[in-house]
């Protein structure tokens, strides 16, 4: 047995895995740019808050653009993570975020 199952060949599962991988990579880059350790104790709550914001905003993005994929998910998640970091007094310079003002507006609306 080679360890593969029907999930390995499901295109939607493969896409979901790529999206999450892109989000993880975006998170690592953001934290590195902010010089925040992956082991910072505040990150558990930050990640939970970012996930809630992402869960509120991602369906809106998909409704507006059914072709949204890895890059859009990563960009949106970065804005969600930045908003959550700001709630813990970790300042995020706008230069490290994607330039998509629509994502910023969606996240701000979802956070309020």
C-alpha positions, -999 to 999 in steps of 0.1 A, spaced: 0 0 0 14 34 -10 -4 55 16 -25 73 -10 -63 74 -7 -92 89 -26 -85 123 -10 -51 125 -27 -67 125 -62 -96 148 -54 -90 182 -72 -109 202 -46 -89 187 -18 -57 193 -37 -67 230 -42 -77 234 -5 -43 221 5 -25 245 -18 -46 274 -5 -37 265 31 -1 261 22 -1 296 6 -17 310 37 9 294 59 37 308 37 21 343 38 19 341 76 56 331 79 66 359 57 46 385 76 58 373 110 94 373 97 90 409 83 76 420 117 104 401 136 78 382 156 88 347 167 67 318 156 67 308 193 54 341 206 27 332 232 3 359 217 1 341 184 -24 315 195 -51 341 201 -39 361 171 -43 331 148 -77 323 162 -89 358 156 -74 358 121 -92 326 113 -125 341 124 -119 371 103 -109 350 73 -140 328 77 -162 359 76 -145 375 46 -134 346 23 -170 337 12 -175 373 2 -143 372 -19 -154 340 -35 -189 354 -43 -173 384 -60 -147 364 -78 -153 326 -82 -118 323 -97 -102 335 -65 -74 311 -54 -42 307 -36 -29 343 -41 -62 359 -30 -65 336 0 -30 344 11 -34 381 6 -67 382 25 -53 360 53 -24 384 56 -48 413 62 -67 392 87 -36 383 105 -24 419 105 -57 431 120 -55 404 147 -19 413 155 -29 450 158 -54 439 185 -25 426 205 -5 459 201 19 444 175 21 472 149 20 461 113 35 484 87 13 487 57 43 480 34 43 443 43 6 438 33 -8 433 -1 -19 465 -18 -55 452 -21 -76 479 -4 -107 458 -9 -93 431 14 -84 457 40 -120 471 39 -135 437 41 -114 428 71 -121 461 89 -158 456 83 -157 420 96 -137 431 127 -162 457 137 
